[in-house]
Amino acid sequence: MTEAEQIVKLQMQELGQQARDASRVMAAAETKVKNAALLAAMDAIDSTHSDLVTANAIDLKAGEEKGRCWIVLNLPTPALKP
C-alpha cells in the first residue's frame, strides 16, 4: 500500500468513526432536531450540486483512464446528473 493509500485509509477510518459518533447523537435527539439536521444536510448538498457533479465527472474520467470496470463507472446516479 502506498503512502497516499495509507493516508486515505486513515482518513476514511476517521470519517467512519465520526459518522458512528454522530449517529449515536442523532439517535438520542428529538424529532425536531433530527428534521433540522436533515434539512441542513439537504441544503448543503443542494448548494454544492454543481461542484459535486463536476467532481464526479473528474472521478469517472480518472477511473476510465485507469481502466476501471465500465459497469462500476456507469452505475445510475440520478441525483448527480447535470
N, C-alpha and C positions, 0 to 999 in steps of 0.2 A: 504494500500500500504506500502510495506516495505521501509526502508531507501534506500536500494540498488535500488529498483524500482524507487524511487523518484529521485535519482541521475541520473539514466539512462534517465528518462523522461526529466529532466532539460538539460542534455547533448544533447538529441535529439532535444529539442526545440532550443537550441543554434545553433546546427548544421543546422537546418532548416532555422534559421534566416540568418546564414552566406551564405547558398545557395541562399536565396532570394536576399541578397545584391549582391552576385556575379553575379546573373542572370541579375540584372539591369546594372551592369558594362559591362557585355558581350553584352547585347542588344545594347548598345551605341558604342561598339567597331567596328573598321574597320574589314573587312573580313579577312585580313591577320593576324590580332591579334587573331581573333576567331579561325582560322585554326591552328595557332601556339599553342594555348591553348588546342585545341582538340588533336593535335599530342602529346603534352606533357602529357596529361592525358592518352592517349593510351600507350605511352612508360612507364609510371608509372605502369599501370595495367600489361603490358607485363612483366616488370621486377620483379613483385611480384606475378606472376601467381601461382607458386608452393606454396607460402605462403597462397594465397587465397584458393587454393584447399584444403590444409591441414586444415585451419581454418574452412572451410565449412564442411569438414568431421567431425571435432570435434563438431561443432554445431549440425549437423544431429544426431550424436550419442547421444549427450546430450538430444536432443528432443525426440529421441526414448526411452531413459531411463526414461523420464518424462511422457511418454505415449502420446506424441503429435500425432495428426492425421496423419495417413500414407500418405494420399493424399497431405497434405501440405509439408511433408518432402521429397516427391518424385516428386515434380514438375520438369519438364525438365529444366536443367541449362547447356546447351551445352557449354557455354563459360567457365564454371568452372570444366568441367570433366577433370580428369588427363590424 
